[in-house]
């Protein structure tokens, strides 16, 4: 007999979130850093994000999971100071390199896992931004509470939408691999609600599909978990991409119109 819940707010969304992530294998971000640095370019995700951010030139910003700086650098050009936090030394190394290349000198970096961020260490900043960085975090409720405490004005977070990683999921289903299944964004929204945080939520309308110079680049672009595939699975992946990608003779790029990002923006005013 199924148990009835009288009040939807009694659902333990935090436990559902953690349960979905219990078998998740952590990515080697140090190993991935060179590829991210090489591939990073302005795209419609950044356009969509910066259209929604509310920033003032005198603001201090905490960029959570800053990576190699694809979002950090353009933020730093708009505000007084940015604190970039990441768990990967290599990512922070590339962020510093990118800052030098762009003559940016108002970025401070902290090497720390996201789930270890505390108000006692960081103090207050005006705006907290978590761009594509919270999907795999446990404990999510503690982390969100600390980030909410740190922000004076706004918190902006992007997490996976329902159709993110579509061609990757199709491939793994085709060869019988269990797809890494992150919690849905409705878990996230309900966790915030139960924390007393009443957030705005919207889905980015992204139109740009990804393009690649070669099948090899399509394989090794960070979307596929090549570190978890055996040689046979990598061979099947190459054949799969050869089958589903179209070659544009004019642009000399490979593409698939279904191969595009899907992101949800969740934000609130303090």
Phi and psi restraints in degrees (value plus and minus 20) as a CYANA .aco file:
   2 UNK   PHI     -94.5   -54.5
   2 UNK   PSI     121.5   161.5
   3 UNK   PHI    -100.8   -60.8
   3 UNK   PSI     112.6   152.6
   4 UNK   PHI    -112.3   -72.3
   4 UNK   PSI     122.2   162.2
   5 UNK   PHI    -132.6   -92.6
   5 UNK   PSI      98.8   138.8
   6 UNK   PHI     -91.2   -51.2
   6 UNK   PSI     -56.5   -16.5
   7 UNK   PHI    -140.3  -100.3
   7 UNK   PSI      96.7   136.7
   8 UNK   PHI     -75.8   -35.8
   8 UNK   PSI     -46.3    -6.3
   9 UNK   PHI     -91.8   -51.8
   9 UNK   PSI     -29.2    10.8
  10 UNK   PHI    -103.7   -63.7
  10 UNK   PSI     -27.8    12.2
  11 UNK   PHI     -84.5   -44.5
  11 UNK   PSI     113.2   153.2
  12 UNK   PHI    -105.5   -65.5
  12 UNK   PSI      59.8    99.8
  13 UNK   PHI     -86.0   -46.0
  13 UNK   PSI     -50.8   -10.8
  14 UNK   PHI     -82.6   -42.6
  14 UNK   PSI     -62.1   -22.1
  15 UNK   PHI     -87.3   -47.3
  15 UNK   PSI     -60.5   -20.5
  16 UNK   PHI     -78.8   -38.8
  16 UNK   PSI     -63.3   -23.3
  17 UNK   PHI     -80.3   -40.3
  17 UNK   PSI     -70.5   -30.5
  18 UNK   PHI     -84.5   -44.5
  18 UNK   PSI     -58.5   -18.5
  19 UNK   PHI     -82.8   -42.8
  19 UNK   PSI     -60.8   -20.8
  20 UNK   PHI     -84.3   -44.3
  20 UNK   PSI     -47.8    -7.8
  21 UNK   PHI    -120.3   -80.3
  21 UNK   PSI     -16.6    23.4
  22 UNK   PHI     -84.8   -44.8
  22 UNK   PSI     -46.8    -6.8
  23 UNK   PHI    -125.3   -85.3
  23 UNK   PSI      -9.5    30.5
  24 UNK   PHI     -88.7   -48.7
  24 UNK   PSI     112.9   152.9
  25 UNK   PHI    -114.8   -74.8
  25 UNK   PSI     107.5   147.5
  26 UNK   PHI     -89.5   -49.5
  26 UNK   PSI     118.9   158.9
  27 UNK   PHI     -97.9   -57.9
  27 UNK   PSI     125.1   165.1
  28 UNK   PHI    -103.3   -63.3
  28 UNK   PSI      72.2   112.2
  29 UNK   PHI     -91.2   -51.2
  29 UNK   PSI     -48.9    -8.9
  30 UNK   PHI     -82.0   -42.0
  30 UNK   PSI     -62.7   -22.7
  31 UNK   PHI     -87.3   -47.3
  31 UNK   PSI     -54.5   -14.5
  32 UNK   PHI     -99.4   -59.4
  32 UNK   PSI     -39.4     0.6
  33 UNK   PHI     -75.3   -35.3
  33 UNK   PSI     -67.5   -27.5
  34 UNK   PHI     -78.2   -38.2
  34 UNK   PSI     -59.9   -19.9
  35 UNK   PHI     -85.9   -45.9
  35 UNK   PSI     -60.7   -20.7
  36 UNK   PHI     -83.5   -43.5
  36 UNK   PSI     -62.1   -22.1
  37 UNK   PHI     -83.3   -43.3
  37 UNK   PSI     -61.6   -21.6
  38 UNK   PHI     -89.4   -49.4
  38 UNK   PSI     -59.4   -19.4
  39 UNK   PHI    -105.2   -65.2
  39 UNK   PSI     -42.6    -2.6
  40 UNK   PHI     -77.2   -37.2
  40 UNK   PSI     107.9   147.9
  41 UNK   PHI    -170.7  -130.7
  41 UNK   PSI     138.5   178.5
  42 UNK   PHI     -84.6   -44.6
  42 UNK   PSI     111.7   151.7
  43 UNK   PHI    -159.5  -119.5
  43 UNK   PSI    -195.5  -155.5
  44 UNK   PHI     -94.5   -54.5
  44 UNK   PSI     -35.1     4.9
  45 UNK   PHI     -83.5   -43.5
  45 UNK   PSI     -68.3   -28.3
  46 UNK   PHI     -82.0   -42.0
  46 UNK   PSI     -61.5   -21.5
  47 UNK   PHI     -78.6   -38.6
  47 UNK   PSI     -66.5   -26.5
  48 UNK   PHI     -84.7   -44.7
  48 UNK   PSI     -62.4   -22.4
  49 UNK   PHI     -84.5   -44.5
  49 UNK   PSI     -69.0   -29.0
  50 UNK   PHI     -91.2   -51.2
  50 UNK   PSI     -40.7    -0.7
  51 UNK   PHI     -87.5   -47.5
  51 UNK   PSI     -47.9    -7.9
  52 UNK   PHI    -117.3   -77.3
  52 UNK   PSI     -44.6    -4.6
  53 UNK   PHI     -84.5   -44.5
  53 UNK   PSI     120.9   160.9
  54 UNK   PHI    -130.8   -90.8
  54 UNK   PSI      82.1   122.1
  55 UNK   PHI    -148.3  -108.3
  55 UNK   PSI     124.5   164.5
  56 UNK   PHI    -137.3   -97.3
  56 UNK   PSI     129.6   169.6
  57 UNK   PHI     -81.9   -41.9
  57 UNK   PSI     -39.2     0.8
  58 UNK   PHI    -116.7   -76.7
  58 UNK   PSI     -16.1    23.9
  59 UNK   PHI     -93.6   -53.6
  59 UNK   PSI     130.7   170.7
  60 UNK   PHI    -124.7   -84.7
  60 UNK   PSI     120.5   160.5
  61 UNK   PHI    -149.0  -109.0
  61 UNK   PSI     116.1   156.1
  62 UNK   PHI    -121.4   -81.4
  62 UNK   PSI      96.3   136.3
  63 UNK   PHI    -121.1   -81.1
  63 UNK   PSI      85.4   125.4
  64 UNK   PHI    -109.9   -69.9
  64 UNK   PSI     103.5   143.5
  65 UNK   PHI      50.1    90.1
  65 UNK   PSI      30.7    70.7
  66 UNK   PHI     -90.1   -50.1
  66 UNK   PSI     -41.4    -1.4
  67 UNK   PHI      40.3    80.3
  67 UNK   PSI    -161.7  -121.7
  68 UNK   PHI    -106.8   -66.8
  68 UNK   PSI     -16.4    23.6
  69 UNK   PHI      83.8   123.8
  69 UNK   PSI      -4.4    35.6
  70 UNK   PHI     -82.0   -42.0
  70 UNK   PSI     -49.2    -9.2
  71 UNK   PHI    -123.3   -83.3
  71 UNK   PSI     -54.1   -14.1
  72 UNK   PHI     -79.1   -39.1
  72 UNK   PSI     -65.1   -25.1
  73 UNK   PHI     -82.9   -42.9
  73 UNK   PSI     -71.6   -31.6
  74 UNK   PHI     -84.1   -44.1
  74 UNK   PSI     -49.4    -9.4
  75 UNK   PHI     -84.4   -44.4
  75 UNK   PSI     -66.0   -26.0
  76 UNK   PHI     -79.9   -39.9
  76 UNK   PSI     -47.5    -7.5
  77 UNK   PHI     -94.1   -54.1
  77 UNK   PSI     -32.4     7.6
  78 UNK   PHI    -129.0   -89.0
  78 UNK   PSI     -36.4     3.6
  79 UNK   PHI    -147.8  -107.8
  79 UNK   PSI     157.1   197.1
  80 UNK   PHI     -95.0   -55.0
  80 UNK   PSI     -61.1   -21.1
  81 UNK   PHI    -175.3  -135.3
  81 UNK   PSI     124.9   164.9
  82 UNK   PHI    -146.0  -106.0
  82 UNK   PSI     114.4   154.4
  83 UNK   PHI    -126.1   -86.1
  83 UNK   PSI      95.9   135.9
  84 UNK   PHI    -121.3   -81.3
  84 UNK   PSI     105.4   145.4
  85 UNK   PHI    -136.0   -96.0
  85 UNK   PSI     112.5   152.5
  86 UNK   PHI    -174.2  -134.2
  86 UNK   PSI     134.4   174.4
  87 UNK   PHI    -109.9   -69.9
  87 UNK   PSI     -24.6    15.4
  88 UNK   PHI    -126.1   -86.1
  88 UNK   PSI      95.1   135.1
  89 UNK   PHI     -77.9   -37.9
  89 UNK   PSI     -56.7   -16.7
  90 UNK   PHI     -88.0   -48.0
  90 UNK   PSI     -60.2   -20.2
  91 UNK   PHI     -80.6   -40.6
  91 UNK   PSI     -64.6   -24.6
  92 UNK   PHI     -86.7   -46.7
  92 UNK   PSI     -51.9   -11.9
  93 UNK   PHI     -82.9   -42.9
  93 UNK   PSI     -62.8   -22.8
  94 UNK   PHI     -92.1   -52.1
  94 UNK   PSI     -51.8   -11.8
  95 UNK   PHI     -81.7   -41.7
  95 UNK   PSI     -65.6   -25.6
  96 UNK   PHI     -83.2   -43.2
  96 UNK   PSI     -58.7   -18.7
  97 UNK   PHI     -83.8   -43.8
  97 UNK   PSI     -63.2   -23.2
  98 UNK   PHI     -85.2   -45.2
  98 UNK   PSI     -56.9   -16.9
  99 UNK   PHI     -83.5   -43.5
  99 UNK   PSI     -62.2   -22.2
 100 UNK   PHI     -83.2   -43.2
 100 UNK   PSI     -63.9   -23.9
 101 UNK   PHI     -80.2   -40.2
 101 UNK   PSI     -52.2   -12.2
 102 UNK   PHI    -121.0   -81.0
 102 UNK   PSI     -10.9    29.1
 103 UNK   PHI      36.7    76.7
 103 UNK   PSI      23.5    63.5
 104 UNK   PHI    -124.2   -84.2
 104 UNK   PSI     108.6   148.6
 105 UNK   PHI    -150.5  -110.5
 105 UNK   PSI       0.1    40.1
 106 UNK   PHI    -135.7   -95.7
 106 UNK   PSI      10.9    50.9
 107 UNK   PHI    -135.0   -95.0
 107 UNK   PSI     106.9   146.9
 108 UNK   PHI    -128.5   -88.5
 108 UNK   PSI     119.8   159.8
 109 UNK   PHI    -138.0   -98.0
 109 UNK   PSI     127.6   167.6
 110 UNK   PHI    -151.6  -111.6
 110 UNK   PSI     107.1   147.1
 111 UNK   PHI    -108.7   -68.7
 111 UNK   PSI      88.1   128.1
 112 UNK   PHI    -186.9  -146.9
 112 UNK   PSI     119.2   159.2
 113 UNK   PHI     -82.1   -42.1
 113 UNK   PSI     124.3   164.3
 114 UNK   PHI     -76.7   -36.7
 114 UNK   PSI     -61.6   -21.6
 115 UNK   PHI     -88.4   -48.4
 115 UNK   PSI     -29.9    10.1
 116 UNK   PHI    -118.5   -78.5
 116 UNK   PSI     -17.3    22.7
 117 UNK   PHI     -87.9   -47.9
 117 UNK   PSI     113.2   153.2
 118 UNK   PHI    -153.1  -113.1
 118 UNK   PSI     131.5   171.5
 119 UNK   PHI     -82.0   -42.0
 119 UNK   PSI     -58.2   -18.2
 120 UNK   PHI     -79.1   -39.1
 120 UNK   PSI     -53.8   -13.8
 121 UNK   PHI    -104.2   -64.2
 121 UNK   PSI     -63.0   -23.0
 122 UNK   PHI    -105.5   -65.5
 122 UNK   PSI     -58.5   -18.5
 123 UNK   PHI      56.5    96.5
 123 UNK   PSI    -176.9  -136.9
 124 UNK   PHI    -115.3   -75.3
 124 UNK   PSI     121.8   161.8
 125 UNK   PHI    -148.3  -108.3
 125 UNK   PSI     148.4   188.4
 126 UNK   PHI     -94.8   -54.8
 126 UNK   PSI     -66.5   -26.5
 127 UNK   PHI    -152.6  -112.6
 127 UNK   PSI     114.7   154.7
 128 UNK   PHI    -127.7   -87.7
 128 UNK   PSI     110.0   150.0
 129 UNK   PHI    -144.3  -104.3
 129 UNK   PSI     106.7   146.7
 130 UNK   PHI    -142.2  -102.2
 130 UNK   PSI      70.0   110.0
 131 UNK   PHI    -112.3   -72.3
 131 UNK   PSI      87.2   127.2
 132 UNK   PHI      38.2    78.2
 132 UNK   PSI      19.4    59.4
 133 UNK   PHI    -147.8  -107.8
 133 UNK   PSI     -27.3    12.7
 134 UNK   PHI    -127.0   -87.0
 134 UNK   PSI     -18.4    21.6
 135 UNK   PHI     -80.0   -40.0
 135 UNK   PSI     -52.4   -12.4
 136 UNK   PHI    -130.8   -90.8
 136 UNK   PSI      -0.2    39.8
 137 UNK   PHI    -108.9   -68.9
 137 UNK   PSI     111.1   151.1
 138 UNK   PHI    -156.2  -116.2
 138 UNK   PSI     112.2   152.2
 139 UNK   PHI    -103.0   -63.0
 139 UNK   PSI     104.9   144.9
 140 UNK   PHI     -92.8   -52.8
 140 UNK   PSI     -55.3   -15.3
 141 UNK   PHI     -87.6   -47.6
 141 UNK   PSI     -62.4   -22.4
 142 UNK   PHI     -84.0   -44.0
 142 UNK   PSI     -63.2   -23.2
 143 UNK   PHI     -82.2   -42.2
 143 UNK   PSI     -66.8   -26.8
 144 UNK   PHI     -83.4   -43.4
 144 UNK   PSI     -58.3   -18.3
 145 UNK   PHI     -82.9   -42.9
 145 UNK   PSI     -62.0   -22.0
 146 UNK   PHI     -87.0   -47.0
 146 UNK   PSI     -62.6   -22.6
 147 UNK   PHI     -85.4   -45.4
 147 UNK   PSI     -57.9   -17.9
 148 UNK   PHI     -84.7   -44.7
 148 UNK   PSI     -58.3   -18.3
 149 UNK   PHI     -87.7   -47.7
 149 UNK   PSI     -56.2   -16.2
 150 UNK   PHI     -88.1   -48.1
 150 UNK   PSI     -56.7   -16.7
 151 UNK   PHI     -96.4   -56.4
 151 UNK   PSI     113.1   153.1
 152 UNK   PHI    -109.0   -69.0
 152 UNK   PSI     -53.5   -13.5
 153 UNK   PHI    -135.2   -95.2
 153 UNK   PSI     -80.2   -40.2
 154 UNK   PHI    -161.7  -121.7
 154 UNK   PSI     135.4   175.4
 155 UNK   PHI    -147.2  -107.2
 155 UNK   PSI     109.7   149.7
 156 UNK   PHI    -142.9  -102.9
 156 UNK   PSI     107.4   147.4
 157 UNK   PHI    -153.6  -113.6
 157 UNK   PSI     116.4   156.4
 158 UNK   PHI    -138.6   -98.6
 158 UNK   PSI     116.5   156.5
 159 UNK   PHI    -155.4  -115.4
 159 UNK   PSI     149.0   189.0
 160 UNK   PHI     -76.2   -36.2
 160 UNK   PSI     116.6   156.6
 161 UNK   PHI    -107.6   -67.6
 161 UNK   PSI     153.6   193.6
 162 UNK   PHI     -85.6   -45.6
 162 UNK   PSI     -42.5    -2.5
 163 UNK   PHI    -131.3   -91.3
 163 UNK   PSI      -2.9    37.1
 164 UNK   PHI     -90.3   -50.3
 164 UNK   PSI     126.6   166.6
 165 UNK   PHI      40.8    80.8
 165 UNK   PSI      18.3    58.3
 166 UNK   PHI     -82.9   -42.9
 166 UNK   PSI     -71.1   -31.1
 167 UNK   PHI     -91.0   -51.0
 167 UNK   PSI     -47.1    -7.1
 168 UNK   PHI     -87.0   -47.0
 168 UNK   PSI     -64.3   -24.3
 169 UNK   PHI     -85.0   -45.0
 169 UNK   PSI     -59.3   -19.3
 170 UNK   PHI     -82.1   -42.1
 170 UNK   PSI     -60.9   -20.9
 171 UNK   PHI     -84.3   -44.3
 171 UNK   PSI     -68.4   -28.4
 172 UNK   PHI     -86.2   -46.2
 172 UNK   PSI     -53.7   -13.7
 173 UNK   PHI     -85.7   -45.7
 173 UNK   PSI     -59.7   -19.7
 174 UNK   PHI     -83.1   -43.1
 174 UNK   PSI     -57.6   -17.6
 175 UNK   PHI    -120.4   -80.4
 175 UNK   PSI     -15.2    24.8
 176 UNK   PHI      62.1   102.1
 176 UNK   PSI       6.0    46.0
 177 UNK   PHI    -117.1   -77.1
 177 UNK   PSI     117.6   157.6
 178 UNK   PHI     -92.2   -52.2
 178 UNK   PSI     100.5   140.5
 179 UNK   PHI     -89.1   -49.1
 179 UNK   PSI     121.3   161.3
 180 UNK   PHI     -85.5   -45.5
 180 UNK   PSI      89.5   129.5
 181 UNK   PHI    -125.1   -85.1
 181 UNK   PSI      80.1   120.1
 182 UNK   PHI     -95.8   -55.8
 182 UNK   PSI     136.6   176.6
 183 UNK   PHI     -80.5   -40.5
 183 UNK   PSI     126.2   166.2
 184 UNK   PHI     -91.8   -51.8
 184 UNK   PSI     138.0   178.0
 185 UNK   PHI     -87.7   -47.7
 185 UNK   PSI     -41.0    -1.0
 186 UNK   PHI     -88.0   -48.0
 186 UNK   PSI     -48.2    -8.2
 187 UNK   PHI     -78.6   -38.6
 187 UNK   PSI     -68.2   -28.2
 188 UNK   PHI     -80.1   -40.1
 188 UNK   PSI     -67.2   -27.2
 189 UNK   PHI     -80.9   -40.9
 189 UNK   PSI     -62.7   -22.7
 190 UNK   PHI     -91.1   -51.1
 190 UNK   PSI     -52.9   -12.9
 191 UNK   PHI     -81.6   -41.6
 191 UNK   PSI     -64.9   -24.9
 192 UNK   PHI     -80.5   -40.5
 192 UNK   PSI     -64.4   -24.4
 193 UNK   PHI     -78.8   -38.8
 193 UNK   PSI     -63.5   -23.5
 194 UNK   PHI     -91.4   -51.4
 194 UNK   PSI     -36.3     3.7
 195 UNK   PHI    -107.2   -67.2
 195 UNK   PSI     -21.2    18.8
 196 UNK   PHI      62.2   102.2
 196 UNK   PSI       0.8    40.8
 197 UNK   PHI    -129.1   -89.1
 197 UNK   PSI      96.4   136.4
 198 UNK   PHI    -125.4   -85.4
 198 UNK   PSI      74.7   114.7
 199 UNK   PHI    -114.7   -74.7
 199 UNK   PSI     137.9   177.9
 200 UNK   PHI    -108.0   -68.0
 200 UNK   PSI     128.8   168.8
 201 UNK   PHI    -162.4  -122.4
 201 UNK   PSI     115.5   155.5
 202 UNK   PHI    -174.7  -134.7
 202 UNK   PSI     137.2   177.2
 203 UNK   PHI    -122.8   -82.8
 203 UNK   PSI     108.5   148.5
 204 UNK   PHI     -85.2   -45.2
 204 UNK   PSI     116.4   156.4
 205 UNK   PHI    -113.5   -73.5
 205 UNK   PSI      64.2   104.2
 206 UNK   PHI    -116.2   -76.2
 206 UNK   PSI     113.4   153.4
 207 UNK   PHI    -132.9   -92.9
 207 UNK   PSI     -43.9    -3.9
 208 UNK   PHI     -92.0   -52.0
 208 UNK   PSI     105.3   145.3
 209 UNK   PHI    -112.0   -72.0
 209 UNK   PSI     138.5   178.5
 210 UNK   PHI     -95.6   -55.6
 210 UNK   PSI     129.1   169.1
 211 UNK   PHI    -149.5  -109.5
 211 UNK   PSI     127.6   167.6
 212 UNK   PHI    -153.8  -113.8
 212 UNK   PSI     127.8   167.8
 213 UNK   PHI     -95.9   -55.9
 213 UNK   PSI     -43.4    -3.4
 214 UNK   PHI    -177.9  -137.9
 214 UNK   PSI     147.1   187.1
 215 UNK   PHI     -83.0   -43.0
 215 UNK   PSI     -57.8   -17.8
 216 UNK   PHI     -79.9   -39.9
 216 UNK   PSI     -62.4   -22.4
 217 UNK   PHI     -85.9   -45.9
 217 UNK   PSI     -57.4   -17.4
 218 UNK   PHI     -83.5   -43.5
 218 UNK   PSI     -55.6   -15.6
 219 UNK   PHI     -90.4   -50.4
 219 UNK   PSI     -61.0   -21.0
 220 UNK   PHI    -125.6   -85.6
 220 UNK   PSI      25.7    65.7
 221 UNK   PHI    -128.4   -88.4
 221 UNK   PSI     -11.3    28.7
 222 UNK   PHI      75.8   115.8
 222 UNK   PSI     -35.5     4.5
 223 UNK   PHI     -99.7   -59.7
 223 UNK   PSI     -59.2   -19.2
 224 UNK   PHI    -108.5   -68.5
 224 UNK   PSI     121.4   161.4
 225 UNK   PHI    -105.6   -65.6
 225 UNK   PSI      49.8    89.8
 226 UNK   PHI     -80.4   -40.4
 226 UNK   PSI     -47.9    -7.9
 227 UNK   PHI     -87.1   -47.1
 227 UNK   PSI     -36.9     3.1
 228 UNK   PHI    -123.2   -83.2
 228 UNK   PSI     -29.3    10.7
 229 UNK   PHI    -108.5   -68.5
 229 UNK   PSI     122.2   162.2
 230 UNK   PHI    -104.3   -64.3
 230 UNK   PSI     157.1   197.1
 231 UNK   PHI     -80.5   -40.5
 231 UNK   PSI     -59.5   -19.5
 232 UNK   PHI     -84.4   -44.4
 232 UNK   PSI     -62.1   -22.1
 233 UNK   PHI     -87.4   -47.4
 233 UNK   PSI     -56.3   -16.3
 234 UNK   PHI     -85.7   -45.7
 234 UNK   PSI     -57.5   -17.5
 235 UNK   PHI     -84.7   -44.7
 235 UNK   PSI     -60.7   -20.7
 236 UNK   PHI     -87.2   -47.2
 236 UNK   PSI     -56.1   -16.1
 237 UNK   PHI     -83.4   -43.4
 237 UNK   PSI     -63.6   -23.6
 238 UNK   PHI     -80.1   -40.1
 238 UNK   PSI     -63.3   -23.3
 239 UNK   PHI     -87.3   -47.3
 239 UNK   PSI     -57.6   -17.6
 240 UNK   PHI     -81.4   -41.4
 240 UNK   PSI     -65.8   -25.8
 241 UNK   PHI     -88.5   -48.5
 241 UNK   PSI     -57.0   -17.0
 242 UNK   PHI     -80.6   -40.6
 242 UNK   PSI     -51.9   -11.9
 243 UNK   PHI    -100.4   -60.4
 243 UNK   PSI     -59.3   -19.3
 244 UNK   PHI    -115.6   -75.6
 244 UNK   PSI     -38.7     1.3
 245 UNK   PHI    -109.1   -69.1
 245 UNK   PSI     122.2   162.2
 246 UNK   PHI    -124.5   -84.5
 246 UNK   PSI     120.5   160.5
 247 UNK   PHI    -118.0   -78.0
 247 UNK   PSI     103.0   143.0
 248 UNK   PHI    -112.9   -72.9
 248 UNK   PSI      89.2   129.2
 249 UNK   PHI     -85.1   -45.1
 249 UNK   PSI     -47.4    -7.4
 250 UNK   PHI     -93.8   -53.8
 250 UNK   PSI     -69.3   -29.3
 251 UNK   PHI    -106.8   -66.8
 251 UNK   PSI     -34.5     5.5
 252 UNK   PHI      40.9    80.9
 252 UNK   PSI      18.9    58.9
 253 UNK   PHI    -145.3  -105.3
 253 UNK   PSI     133.2   173.2
 254 UNK   PHI    -116.9   -76.9
 254 UNK   PSI     124.9   164.9
 255 UNK   PHI    -177.9  -137.9
 255 UNK   PSI     143.7   183.7
 256 UNK   PHI    -163.7  -123.7
 256 UNK   PSI     107.6   147.6
 257 UNK   PHI     -84.1   -44.1
 257 UNK   PSI     -38.3     1.7
 258 UNK   PHI    -105.0   -65.0
 258 UNK   PSI     -28.5    11.5
 259 UNK   PHI    -111.0   -71.0
 259 UNK   PSI      56.0    96.0
 260 UNK   PHI    -162.4  -122.4
 260 UNK   PSI     140.3   180.3
 261 UNK   PHI     -95.1   -55.1
 261 UNK   PSI     133.5   173.5
 262 UNK   PHI    -156.6  -116.6
 262 UNK   PSI      91.0   131.0
 263 UNK   PHI    -148.6  -108.6
 263 UNK   PSI     123.6   163.6
 264 UNK   PHI    -127.0   -87.0
 264 UNK   PSI     110.5   150.5
 265 UNK   PHI    -118.3   -78.3
 265 UNK   PSI     107.4   147.4
 266 UNK   PHI    -143.7  -103.7
 266 UNK   PSI     104.8   144.8
 267 UNK   PHI    -167.6  -127.6
 267 UNK   PSI     136.4   176.4
 268 UNK   PHI    -170.2  -130.2
 268 UNK   PSI     135.0   175.0
 269 UNK   PHI    -115.4   -75.4
 269 UNK   PSI     115.3   155.3
